[in-house]
Amino acid sequence: MVKLIKQEGSDVLKIDKGVKDHWRLTWLSEMMKIGKPFSSGAKKPKQPDELLAEFRRHHEGPEPSRKLRDNVTSKIFRIRAFVAYVAEGKSRLATLRFMDDPERMRTWVTNLRASKMTETTLNHYLNNVAQFLDYIHETPPPTSRLSKKSMLGIRREVRALLKGLRRGVVMHQIGVKQAKEGRVIPKAVLRQCLSEAKKRIPEVLDQLENDLQQKTQFSFYGYLTAYYASIYGHRLGVFQNLTIREVEGAVKSPSTGDYLINISLHKTNRAFGPAQLSLTAEEYGWFRRFLALRDRLVGGPDARLFFYTSTPNPCKNLNNYFQGAWVSMGLPGKPTFMDVRTSRTYPRKRRTHARNTHSKADREKVSKFMCHDTSTADRFYAMNLNVKQAVEHRRLFQGALVGEEVSPANPAAEVE
């Protein structure tokens, strides 16, 4: 039997994305070589692959962004892994009857869990499979021979598997949030970052204008993103997707001379619209100075993104440049963009800078500007209190036992 997991008991969390992609592709290649489902042999039906291609087109839509294509590709891989595992050793795949095997589905989930896959990742796998089954249910291919009863049973089995994951998913999420709380950056450190970065950005631009070294260019990326991440707490993707056109099209205030940059492509643009950067005239001058060097830097003449490299793709090492600038400024630790964001948005009364400093209305303004949904976060954070909050709750419980026993004057009213 061809194993879905590279090695039984291997810790997937410790394998970087490139290695994981390598063994995943190797696994699929081995499946093809030995004549398993999805082989290119003439005797093997192509219906499952054709169905997945239709599913891909359905989810990508007419004009998919690069991020959407990447997301759909990940989704297709998970579904393909499910189909290949359930279909192993079976024939007449075009009929889709091989899917009517609940025991095989449960074994697949067991194997994924044995690879030390986190509950949230396993949840992604099953959610994607559920989406695929819904698609088949609503638009079954003409070769399908699955009865309505069989399809009902298959979808019900996936829902049951998802339900069994809920407790583990929630506990995993709470554990992640607890770990985040331990990485909250103090206000004084963020203030120091702002002060140091503001001094170093013009200095690095001076160096870049003189030597045009790519190392200096990436150093500028690090200081600039550290500066604005410390102010606004934006995600890494906001900076990666910032385009030159958006910088050049910044809106200028006629009264104050400040500028506003709107970044259309980011994770939560459907809910919040474009992410924004408010700049002073001096800060916008930094952007203009860098763009003036564009034709003389590697990748600049053909660049579409502001933080460009020698390739047209988003700068994948932007977080490394940010961390390098952070360390060079003598700041403690080596945080990520998400650690800075967490420090600005973390919904815990004891640790959140915005929550401690601002009124409720101002906190909502800050969260919306950061494209941060507080209601989504509160569903998880409220389940797990810090020490101070837990002590306060204990006092409430103990307070209920203080005093004499009191009988209600009107029991009927109390029942109501």
Secondary structure, DSSP 8 states (H G I E B T S, - for coil): ---SSSSTT--GGGS-HHHHHHHHHHHHHHHHHTT-TT---TTS--HHHHHHHHHHHHHH-SS--HHHHHHHHHHHHHHHHHHHHHHTT---GGG-GGG--HHHHHHHHHHHHHTT--HHHHHHHHHHHHHHHHHHHHS--TT----HHHHHHHHHHHHHHHHHHHHHHHHHHHHHHHHHHTT---HHHHHHHHHHHHHHHHHHHHHHHHH--HHHHHHHHHHHHHHHHHHH---HHHHHT-BHHHHHT-EE-TTT--EEEEE--STTHHHH-SEEEEE-HHHHHHHHHHHHTGGGSTT-TT--BSS--SSSS--TTHHHHHHHHHHHTT-SS---HHHHHHHHH---TTT-HHHHHS-HHHHHHHHHHTT--HHHHHHHHTTS--HHHHHHHHHHHHHTT-S-----S-HHHHH-
